[in-house]
């Protein structure tokens, strides 16, 4: 007899899972359930170190530029274009001067022009500690130099140091004590003079910066300020000239200009 078979309805159909709606779609190999995939959006990291470095460079550059602008503005704050802008400057007309070896009785004290010794005082940023012969100093003025003088009885050592800072290392400048000066300090170029009471007076620097080798304001443009022999042995104020006949840069006869032309 044929064996009774179980009805087909007894078998599970369609691969239905007892676990419910998850079904075979959530099962891996071997029937194990795979965890759902989690997608994490990673935020892009910002280069904070580079940004901070760039900002530091920008801030530093701005500070440097600001400092430079301030320095330039300060340097130009006291700059002048003419002697008329400097209060107290006295101007005299000296077109040129004769060469003489005698002592000269100058109208201004310190002198700012007129006859002078054929040998000029060295004016290459020279700081003398003696009252140099005025006739030689005037010759330096004729070459375009600025001469700072001071009354040794009315200024301090600190004042002298301050004045020397305007001279040292500056070609076309010289400085010396001047016995009997009627003000503590006097600064002069050919035909111009300023007297002040303080070594800190800003007008001293204004005058020196403007008048050193100022074109059109002295008779001997292009002439040298170097005079090693005078520097080695300065001639002193009130003493006879030690200049030998013919020494210097022109005949010593009092009748000729340094260019060799007859005075008119």
Backbone as CSV, one residue per row, in Angstrom:
resi,resn,N_x,N_y,N_z,CA_x,CA_y,CA_z,C_x,C_y,C_z
1,UNK,0.853,-1.174,0.000,0.000,0.000,0.000,0.878,1.208,0.000
2,UNK,0.435,2.224,-0.578,1.244,3.471,-0.615,1.188,4.151,0.732
3,UNK,2.453,4.708,1.064,2.544,5.432,2.341,1.858,6.777,2.234
4,UNK,1.245,7.169,3.353,0.602,8.493,3.380,1.657,9.574,3.383
5,UNK,1.532,10.588,2.566,2.493,11.728,2.552,1.899,12.903,3.273
6,UNK,2.819,13.676,3.897,2.339,14.860,4.609,1.932,15.903,3.598
7,UNK,0.914,16.594,3.959,0.506,17.640,3.009,1.596,18.675,2.788
8,UNK,1.642,19.189,1.590,2.658,20.216,1.281,2.540,21.426,2.178
9,UNK,1.369,21.655,2.738,1.184,22.850,3.573,1.990,22.776,4.848
10,UNK,2.522,21.595,5.166,3.274,21.472,6.419,4.658,22.057,6.321
11,UNK,5.148,22.307,5.084,6.517,22.860,4.922,6.479,24.380,4.906
12,UNK,7.518,24.909,5.409,7.600,26.383,5.298,7.711,26.788,3.847
13,UNK,7.066,27.831,3.459,7.050,28.250,2.069,7.723,29.602,1.885
14,UNK,8.233,29.741,0.725,8.797,31.046,0.328,9.996,31.467,1.126
15,UNK,10.661,30.509,1.815,11.859,30.866,2.581,11.562,31.819,3.696
16,UNK,10.293,31.778,4.176,9.908,32.729,5.220,10.706,32.485,6.462
17,UNK,11.142,33.575,7.098,11.967,33.499,8.309,11.091,33.591,9.519
18,UNK,11.449,32.812,10.517,10.719,32.889,11.756,11.018,34.173,12.505
19,UNK,12.069,34.812,12.130,12.433,36.023,12.875,11.641,37.216,12.422
20,UNK,10.811,37.033,11.454,9.963,38.156,11.067,10.385,38.772,9.766
21,UNK,10.087,40.088,9.667,10.231,40.779,8.397,11.655,40.993,7.971
22,UNK,12.630,40.750,8.888,14.046,40.946,8.489,14.385,40.035,7.370
23,UNK,13.930,38.853,7.427,14.078,37.904,6.350,15.493,37.592,6.016
24,UNK,15.658,36.906,4.881,16.984,36.487,4.427,17.834,37.643,4.025
25,UNK,17.210,38.831,3.756,17.997,39.996,3.325,18.931,40.497,4.371
26,UNK,18.749,40.186,5.659,19.622,40.668,6.722,20.562,39.588,7.203
27,UNK,20.598,38.480,6.479,21.442,37.388,6.925,22.693,37.309,6.060
28,UNK,23.772,36.989,6.675,25.010,36.789,5.940,25.226,35.328,5.728
29,UNK,26.506,35.013,5.411,26.851,33.617,5.233,26.632,32.891,6.528
30,UNK,26.131,31.678,6.398,25.921,30.902,7.600,24.701,31.338,8.361
31,UNK,23.942,32.278,7.765,22.691,32.659,8.376,22.800,33.707,9.454
32,UNK,24.056,34.298,9.648,24.218,35.304,10.689,23.779,36.669,10.206
33,UNK,23.231,37.445,11.094,22.715,38.770,10.732,23.834,39.791,10.696
34,UNK,23.955,40.584,9.607,24.987,41.623,9.492,24.478,42.912,10.109
35,UNK,25.341,43.602,10.842,24.892,44.884,11.434,24.685,45.911,10.337
36,UNK,23.764,46.819,10.529,23.532,47.851,9.500,24.755,48.742,9.341
37,UNK,25.008,49.132,8.093,26.172,49.986,7.798,25.888,51.414,8.230
38,UNK,26.841,51.973,9.048,26.681,53.363,9.500,27.641,54.245,8.718
39,UNK,27.131,55.257,8.030,27.957,56.177,7.246,28.233,57.411,8.091
40,UNK,29.521,57.667,8.379,29.902,58.830,9.186,30.518,59.887,8.281
41,UNK,29.998,61.086,8.300,30.544,62.193,7.494,31.668,62.845,8.280
42,UNK,32.910,62.600,7.872,34.060,63.183,8.548,34.258,64.641,8.102
43,UNK,34.234,65.593,9.066,34.462,67.009,8.737,35.917,67.210,8.345
44,UNK,36.149,67.971,7.297,37.518,68.243,6.833,38.258,69.090,7.865
45,UNK,39.479,68.674,8.254,40.269,69.407,9.254,40.843,70.686,8.665
46,UNK,40.725,71.823,9.387,41.286,73.096,8.930,42.755,73.208,9.378
47,UNK,43.637,73.782,8.511,45.065,73.921,8.879,45.279,75.115,9.807
48,UNK,44.852,74.980,11.056,44.910,76.122,11.978,46.333,76.624,12.189
49,UNK,47.308,75.736,12.150,48.698,76.168,12.344,49.155,77.111,11.238
50,UNK,48.825,76.768,9.996,49.202,77.624,8.867,48.476,78.960,8.920
51,UNK,47.195,78.903,9.305,46.422,80.144,9.386,47.001,81.072,10.446
52,UNK,47.335,80.494,11.610,47.917,81.304,12.689,49.263,81.894,12.269
53,UNK,50.076,81.081,11.561,51.374,81.574,11.096,51.224,82.719,10.104
54,UNK,50.255,82.570,9.177,50.022,83.621,8.183,49.566,84.914,8.845
55,UNK,48.676,84.775,9.836,48.209,85.967,10.561,49.350,86.646,11.293
56,UNK,50.242,85.850,11.875,51.393,86.423,12.589,52.286,87.207,11.636
57,UNK,52.490,86.661,10.435,53.320,87.355,9.439,52.673,88.667,9.025
58,UNK,51.358,88.635,8.824,50.648,89.853,8.422,50.732,90.915,9.507
59,UNK,50.529,90.503,10.769,50.599,91.453,11.885,51.997,92.035,12.005
60,UNK,53.016,91.172,11.867,54.401,91.647,11.968,54.723,92.626,10.848
61,UNK,54.307,92.298,9.617,54.565,93.180,8.475,53.885,94.530,8.671
62,UNK,52.652,94.497,9.182,51.931,95.750,9.424,52.655,96.596,10.466
63,UNK,53.181,95.930,11.505,53.900,96.651,12.556,55.179,97.288,12.007
64,UNK,55.899,96.524,11.165,57.138,97.047,10.573,56.846,98.252,9.678
65,UNK,55.818,98.129,8.851,55.461,99.227,7.941,55.037,100.455,8.739
66,UNK,54.240,100.231,9.779,53.803,101.353,10.618,54.987,102.039,11.265
67,UNK,55.921,101.242,11.783,57.110,101.806,12.420,57.927,102.615,11.420
68,UNK,58.101,102.067,10.203,58.884,102.763,9.175,58.225,104.088,8.802
69,UNK,56.906,104.070,8.664,56.185,105.305,8.323,56.342,106.345,9.415
70,UNK,56.233,105.901,10.658,56.392,106.832,11.791,57.790,107.437,11.802
71,UNK,58.808,106.579,11.559,60.184,107.069,11.555,60.416,108.080,10.442
72,UNK,59.882,107.787,9.265,60.038,108.717,8.136,59.342,110.034,8.433
73,UNK,58.146,109.943,8.996,57.408,111.164,9.321,58.141,111.996,10.362
74,UNK,58.732,111.311,11.357,59.483,112.032,12.380,60.726,112.682,11.786
75,UNK,61.383,111.956,10.865,62.593,112.496,10.246,62.289,113.709,9.392
76,UNK,61.115,113.686,8.755,60.750,114.788,7.869,60.016,115.919,8.582
77,UNK,59.630,115.652,9.841,58.835,116.652,10.566,59.584,117.968,10.713
78,UNK,60.912,117.886,10.923,61.703,119.092,11.151,62.516,119.501,9.921
79,UNK,62.265,118.844,8.804,63.034,119.151,7.599,62.629,120.508,7.037
80,UNK,63.623,121.276,6.612,63.355,122.592,6.036,63.981,122.664,4.648
81,UNK,63.467,123.576,3.843,63.945,123.712,2.474,64.782,124.966,2.259
82,UNK,64.735,125.897,3.201,65.519,127.127,3.063,65.853,127.673,4.442
83,UNK,66.886,128.496,4.495,67.306,129.092,5.765,66.238,130.006,6.342
84,UNK,65.364,130.535,5.489,64.287,131.415,5.948,63.315,130.687,6.869
85,UNK,63.270,129.368,6.762,62.358,128.588,7.588,62.915,128.328,8.987
86,UNK,64.183,128.659,9.206,64.807,128.434,10.511,64.825,129.750,11.275
87,UNK,64.081,129.813,12.328,63.981,131.049,13.099,65.339,131.424,13.698
88,UNK,65.714,132.685,13.529,66.937,133.190,14.141,68.161,133.207,13.253
89,UNK,68.069,132.646,12.058,69.229,132.624,11.155,69.503,134.041,10.640
90,UNK,70.758,134.440,10.719,71.210,135.716,10.168,71.979,135.445,8.885
91,UNK,71.687,136.215,7.848,72.328,136.011,6.551,73.128,137.245,6.158
92,UNK,74.347,136.994,5.651,75.257,138.079,5.256,75.729,137.823,3.830
93,UNK,76.089,138.887,3.148,76.488,138.778,1.748,78.004,138.743,1.630
94,UNK,78.530,137.559,1.329,79.960,137.399,1.088,80.137,136.611,-0.205
95,UNK,80.348,137.284,-1.333,80.490,136.579,-2.603,81.751,135.731,-2.684
96,UNK,82.763,136.075,-1.938,84.028,135.342,-1.962,85.012,136.038,-1.047
97,UNK,86.186,135.498,-0.902,87.157,136.111,-0.009,88.573,135.989,-0.520
98,UNK,89.391,137.000,-0.193,90.803,136.980,-0.583,91.593,136.040,0.319
99,UNK,92.759,135.614,-0.188,93.688,134.837,0.618,94.678,135.776,1.289
100,UNK,94.769,135.645,2.590,95.713,136.463,3.354,96.354,135.584,4.418
101,UNK,97.529,135.935,4.830,98.188,135.199,5.912,98.209,136.013,7.205
102,UNK,97.597,137.166,7.163,97.516,138.002,8.352,96.290,137.636,9.173
103,UNK,96.234,138.131,10.405,95.049,137.968,11.233,93.970,138.922,10.734
104,UNK,92.744,138.440,10.643,91.650,139.235,10.102,90.708,139.653,11.232
105,UNK,90.318,140.915,11.233,89.333,141.422,12.187,87.953,141.282,11.547
106,UNK,87.306,140.187,11.813,86.038,139.888,11.161,84.884,140.687,11.775
107,UNK,83.898,140.975,10.935,82.738,141.724,11.395,81.837,140.866,12.269
108,UNK,81.681,139.594,11.897,80.882,138.679,12.708,81.809,137.825,13.576
109,UNK,81.282,137.384,14.711,82.061,136.524,15.598,81.147,135.394,16.106
110,UNK,81.406,134.189,15.686,82.418,133.700,14.757,82.185,134.245,13.337
111,UNK,83.247,134.280,12.554,83.123,134.813,11.187,82.365,133.854,10.278
112,UNK,81.733,134.434,9.254,80.973,133.615,8.298,81.415,133.856,6.856
113,UNK,82.451,134.634,6.662,82.929,134.911,5.310,83.961,136.023,5.340
114,UNK,84.572,136.246,4.185,85.570,137.298,4.079,86.953,136.737,3.797
115,UNK,87.989,137.555,3.929,89.361,137.091,3.689,89.710,135.917,4.603
116,UNK,90.565,135.052,4.125,90.885,133.861,4.915,92.242,133.305,4.504
117,UNK,92.744,132.415,5.327,94.045,131.814,5.078,93.982,130.890,3.864
118,UNK,95.075,130.797,3.110,95.095,129.905,1.949,94.892,128.429,2.316
119,UNK,95.220,128.055,3.551,95.033,126.677,3.999,93.710,126.577,4.759
120,UNK,92.880,125.672,4.376,91.587,125.515,5.047,91.701,124.522,6.200
121,UNK,90.849,124.717,7.177,90.764,123.759,8.281,90.090,122.486,7.780
122,UNK,90.611,121.346,8.199,89.996,120.079,7.814,88.544,120.056,8.293
123,UNK,87.631,119.709,7.390,86.199,119.739,7.713,85.521,118.460,7.243
124,UNK,86.141,117.345,7.562,85.613,116.035,7.153,84.929,115.339,8.329
125,UNK,84.049,116.063,9.015,83.440,115.520,10.227,84.382,115.635,11.403
126,UNK,85.148,116.733,11.419,86.242,116.897,12.372,85.785,117.611,13.640
127,UNK,86.094,117.013,14.790,85.794,117.611,16.088,87.118,118.025,16.724
128,UNK,87.362,119.340,16.775,88.578,119.861,17.389,88.327,120.125,18.873
129,UNK,89.355,119.947,19.668,89.240,120.279,21.090,90.002,121.560,21.426
130,UNK,90.400,122.294,20.365,91.079,123.580,20.547,90.384,124.632,19.695
131,UNK,90.534,125.881,20.096,89.984,127.009,19.333,90.871,127.199,18.105
132,UNK,90.399,126.693,16.960,91.232,126.729,15.759,91.293,128.151,15.193
133,UNK,92.326,128.383,14.406,92.524,129.698,13.811,91.335,130.026,12.906
134,UNK,90.716,131.160,13.179,89.462,131.501,12.507,89.635,131.691,11.012
135,UNK,90.780,132.201,10.616,91.015,132.439,9.187,91.049,131.125,8.401
136,UNK,91.524,130.061,9.037,91.532,128.751,8.383,90.132,128.133,8.371
137,UNK,89.377,128.389,9.433,88.006,127.878,9.496,87.144,128.518,8.419
138,UNK,87.319,129.822,8.193,86.529,130.505,7.165,86.796,129.905,5.792
139,UNK,88.041,129.494,5.571,88.336,128.856,4.287,87.542,127.557,4.144
140,UNK,87.354,126.830,5.247,86.524,125.630,5.199,85.084,125.964,4.848
141,UNK,84.592,127.078,5.388,83.236,127.512,5.042,83.120,127.802,3.552
142,UNK,84.173,128.370,2.989,84.152,128.692,1.558,84.037,127.430,0.706
143,UNK,84.483,126.317,1.264,84.385,125.039,0.553,83.031,124.370,0.747
144,UNK,82.142,125.019,1.486,80.803,124.460,1.681,80.560,123.812,3.020
145,UNK,81.505,123.973,3.960,81.377,123.312,5.256,80.471,124.089,6.207
146,UNK,79.978,123.359,7.194,79.261,123.942,8.329,80.183,123.834,9.538
147,UNK,80.267,124.929,10.305,81.185,125.003,11.449,80.371,125.250,12.712
148,UNK,80.410,124.305,13.640,79.747,124.465,14.939,80.775,124.926,15.965
149,UNK,80.453,126.004,16.655,81.328,126.522,17.700,80.555,126.615,19.009
150,UNK,81.275,126.573,20.122,80.632,126.666,21.430,81.553,127.388,22.412
151,UNK,80.924,128.037,23.368,81.675,128.705,24.432,81.997,127.655,25.493
152,UNK,83.262,127.313,25.677,83.619,126.236,26.611,83.236,126.552,28.057
153,UNK,82.991,127.821,28.367,82.605,128.187,29.732,81.102,128.083,29.964
154,UNK,80.341,127.834,28.903,78.882,127.856,29.038,78.195,126.565,28.631
155,UNK,78.948,125.559,28.258,78.334,124.272,27.905,78.981,123.160,28.734
156,UNK,78.245,122.076,28.891,78.737,120.932,29.659,79.398,119.912,28.740
157,UNK,80.037,118.943,29.355,80.622,117.858,28.559,79.534,117.106,27.789
158,UNK,78.373,116.952,28.426,77.261,116.283,27.741,76.798,117.098,26.540
159,UNK,76.800,118.412,26.662,76.434,119.272,25.540,77.422,119.103,24.388
160,UNK,78.684,119.041,24.729,79.719,118.877,23.701,79.533,117.547,22.970
161,UNK,79.200,116.493,23.725,78.945,115.185,23.099,77.745,115.253,22.154
162,UNK,76.720,115.971,22.581,75.527,116.114,21.738,75.863,116.848,20.446
163,UNK,76.639,117.896,20.550,77.040,118.646,19.356,77.912,117.792,18.439
164,UNK,78.792,117.009,19.051,79.699,116.175,18.260,78.939,115.153,17.426
165,UNK,77.767,114.721,17.902,76.972,113.765,17.146,76.504,114.345,15.813
166,UNK,76.401,115.666,15.736,76.005,116.316,14.482,77.169,116.405,13.496
167,UNK,78.374,116.174,13.989,79.570,116.410,13.173,80.280,115.127,12.785
168,UNK,80.516,114.278,13.754,81.331,113.086,13.508,80.736,112.220,12.404
169,UNK,81.582,111.838,11.464,81.148,110.995,10.360,80.441,111.735,9.240
170,UNK,80.377,113.060,9.336,79.681,113.858,8.326,80.676,114.742,7.575
171,UNK,81.009,114.351,6.357,81.906,115.181,5.558,81.260,116.547,5.327
172,UNK,82.071,117.606,5.413,81.549,118.954,5.251,81.146,119.595,6.565
173,UNK,81.581,119.012,7.674,81.282,119.601,8.988,82.517,119.597,9.876
174,UNK,82.591,120.597,10.748,83.664,120.671,11.733,83.124,121.380,12.973
175,UNK,83.852,121.226,14.068,83.387,121.766,15.347,84.593,122.108,16.202
176,UNK,84.479,123.204,16.936,85.584,123.597,17.810,85.072,124.533,18.903
177,UNK,85.784,124.588,20.027,85.464,125.622,21.023,85.800,126.991,20.461
178,UNK,85.143,128.027,20.986,85.385,129.389,20.512,85.380,130.294,21.742
179,UNK,86.561,130.642,22.166,86.716,131.440,23.388,86.071,132.811,23.224
180,UNK,85.265,133.222,24.225,84.640,134.536,24.189,83.371,134.607,23.367
181,UNK,82.848,133.476,22.897,81.614,133.460,22.111,80.478,134.081,22.933
182,UNK,79.675,134.932,22.314,78.638,135.663,23.040,77.341,134.877,23.223
183,UNK,77.338,133.611,22.881,76.201,132.723,23.146,76.785,131.341,23.429
184,UNK,76.024,130.474,24.055,76.582,129.145,24.325,77.027,128.403,23.073
185,UNK,76.243,128.530,22.001,76.534,127.773,20.782,76.228,128.627,19.565
186,UNK,77.074,128.518,18.542,76.831,129.195,17.271,77.179,128.236,16.140
187,UNK,76.311,128.186,15.134,76.567,127.345,13.965,76.563,128.247,12.747
188,UNK,77.529,128.039,11.847,77.650,128.905,10.683,78.092,128.145,9.440
189,UNK,77.638,128.668,8.327,78.113,128.266,7.012,78.539,129.565,6.333
190,UNK,78.959,129.487,5.087,79.377,130.707,4.386,78.171,131.644,4.249
191,UNK,78.212,132.779,4.943,77.172,133.794,4.830,75.947,133.594,5.709
192,UNK,75.892,132.533,6.487,74.725,132.273,7.343,75.171,131.870,8.745
193,UNK,74.377,132.275,9.730,74.750,132.002,11.120,73.508,131.886,12.001
194,UNK,73.579,130.994,12.979,72.506,130.808,13.955,73.123,130.616,15.336
195,UNK,72.652,131.389,16.304,73.131,131.260,17.681,71.991,130.745,18.556
196,UNK,72.306,129.748,19.393,71.294,129.130,20.242,71.852,128.942,21.650
197,UNK,70.947,128.642,22.578,71.346,128.481,23.979,71.501,127.027,24.396
198,UNK,70.935,126.099,23.614,70.929,124.694,24.023,71.457,123.781,22.925
199,UNK,72.214,122.766,23.341,72.722,121.787,22.386,71.608,120.907,21.837
200,UNK,70.466,120.908,22.501,69.332,120.104,22.058,68.391,120.868,21.138
201,UNK,68.735,122.095,20.821,67.882,122.908,19.959,67.795,122.262,18.577
202,UNK,66.573,121.935,18.145,66.375,121.231,16.876,66.874,122.044,15.693
203,UNK,66.974,123.357,15.856,67.417,124.193,14.745,68.870,123.927,14.358
204,UNK,69.660,123.427,15.275,71.054,123.097,14.942,71.110,122.022,13.860
205,UNK,70.334,120.976,14.045,70.307,119.901,13.039,69.679,120.390,11.739
206,UNK,68.637,121.188,11.848,68.023,121.738,10.638,69.047,122.524,9.834
207,UNK,69.798,123.369,10.512,70.802,124.191,9.846,71.884,123.308,9.230
208,UNK,72.409,122.367,10.018,73.494,121.513,9.528,73.057,120.690,8.319
209,UNK,71.868,120.098,8.401,71.391,119.270,7.289,71.142,120.098,6.036
210,UNK,70.653,121.316,6.224,70.336,122.161,5.068,71.586,122.760,4.439
211,UNK,72.515,123.230,5.245,73.595,124.071,4.735,74.889,123.328,4.397
212,UNK,75.041,122.086,4.802,76.255,121.355,4.463,76.318,121.128,2.955
213,UNK,77.317,121.739,2.324,77.492,121.656,0.868,76.226,122.085,0.121
214,UNK,75.508,123.070,0.639,74.271,123.507,-0.010,74.608,124.248,-1.306
215,UNK,74.154,123.713,-2.393,74.454,124.266,-3.706,73.999,125.718,-3.809
216,UNK,74.892,126.564,-4.326,74.567,127.966,-4.546,74.765,128.852,-3.342
217,UNK,75.165,128.264,-2.217,75.311,129.055,-0.992,76.761,129.215,-0.542
218,UNK,77.715,128.792,-1.349,79.125,128.986,-1.005,79.930,129.118,-2.298
219,UNK,81.073,129.802,-2.235,81.798,130.151,-3.467,82.563,129.019,-4.133
220,UNK,82.907,127.957,-3.395,83.809,126.941,-3.946,83.153,125.572,-4.050
221,UNK,82.124,125.400,-4.874,81.514,124.074,-5.010,82.506,123.063,-5.578
222,UNK,82.469,121.875,-5.011,83.355,120.816,-5.489,84.715,120.797,-4.829
223,UNK,85.025,121.799,-3.999,86.321,121.830,-3.329,86.345,120.811,-2.190
224,UNK,87.501,120.269,-1.912,87.620,119.238,-0.887,87.621,119.831,0.518
225,UNK,87.206,119.013,1.474,87.284,119.392,2.884,88.461,118.701,3.574
226,UNK,89.153,117.858,2.850,90.278,117.143,3.454,91.499,118.050,3.582
227,UNK,92.107,118.044,4.738,93.348,118.781,4.960,94.120,118.063,6.070
228,UNK,94.785,116.953,5.734,95.451,116.124,6.745,96.500,116.878,7.551
229,UNK,97.223,117.808,6.910,98.271,118.522,7.649,97.672,119.422,8.730
230,UNK,96.544,120.071,8.435,95.901,120.901,9.446,95.290,120.028,10.540
231,UNK,94.746,118.903,10.156,94.158,117.989,11.127,95.213,117.467,12.095
232,UNK,96.390,117.179,11.568,97.462,116.654,12.410,98.019,117.711,13.349
233,UNK,98.013,118.971,12.906,98.566,120.059,13.726,97.748,121.323,13.522
234,UNK,96.579,121.406,14.193,95.699,122.566,13.985,96.368,123.878,14.384
235,UNK,96.188,124.906,13.541,96.659,126.237,13.910,95.656,126.848,14.882
236,UNK,96.137,127.588,15.864,95.294,128.087,16.938,94.869,129.525,16.703
237,UNK,93.695,129.848,17.230,93.139,131.192,17.084,94.083,132.221,17.674
238,UNK,94.228,133.341,16.958,95.046,134.443,17.446,96.531,134.299,17.196
239,UNK,96.949,133.196,16.575,98.366,133.008,16.298,98.656,133.356,14.837
240,UNK,99.895,133.697,14.537,100.259,134.014,13.132,100.080,132.792,12.247
241,UNK,99.787,133.026,11.004,99.631,131.931,10.050,100.956,131.197,9.864
242,UNK,100.888,129.904,9.764,102.075,129.097,9.467,102.122,128.709,7.993
243,UNK,101.209,129.298,7.215,101.151,128.972,5.794,102.348,129.566,5.067
244,UNK,103.040,128.718,4.336,104.185,129.185,3.557,103.706,129.864,2.288
245,UNK,104.461,130.831,1.769,104.078,131.487,0.515,103.819,130.469,-0.582
246,UNK,102.691,130.629,-1.258,102.339,129.726,-2.348,101.618,128.476,-1.904
247,UNK,101.531,128.252,-0.585,100.833,127.058,-0.103,99.322,127.280,-0.168
248,UNK,98.588,126.228,-0.288,97.137,126.350,-0.398,96.706,126.063,-1.817
249,UNK,95.549,126.602,-2.216,95.051,126.319,-3.556,94.970,127.563,-4.417
250,UNK,95.674,128.650,-4.022,95.699,129.869,-4.840,96.869,130.723,-4.389
251,UNK,97.314,131.667,-5.232,98.398,132.560,-4.826,98.055,133.315,-3.548
252,UNK,99.051,133.531,-2.701,98.842,134.230,-1.441,99.265,135.682,-1.619
253,UNK,98.428,136.462,-2.305,98.796,137.861,-2.500,97.659,138.804,-2.135
254,UNK,96.510,138.222,-1.735,95.398,139.067,-1.316,94.680,139.748,-2.458
255,UNK,95.154,139.558,-3.702,94.534,140.240,-4.834,93.838,139.277,-5.791
256,UNK,93.931,137.986,-5.489,93.394,137.008,-6.422,92.350,136.141,-5.696
257,UNK,91.314,135.765,-6.396,90.362,134.791,-5.846,90.971,133.420,-6.024
258,UNK,90.338,132.426,-5.415,90.884,131.068,-5.506,90.775,130.505,-6.907
259,UNK,89.925,131.075,-7.722,89.845,130.615,-9.095,90.918,131.262,-9.969
260,UNK,91.730,132.179,-9.385,92.789,132.804,-10.146,92.338,134.035,-10.888
261,UNK,91.087,134.526,-10.637,90.605,135.707,-11.319,90.777,136.939,-10.443
262,UNK,91.008,138.078,-11.075,91.191,139.319,-10.353,89.884,139.720,-9.671
263,UNK,89.969,140.094,-8.378,88.782,140.568,-7.683,88.307,141.878,-8.292
264,UNK,86.979,142.007,-8.397,86.468,143.212,-9.000,85.835,144.144,-8.000
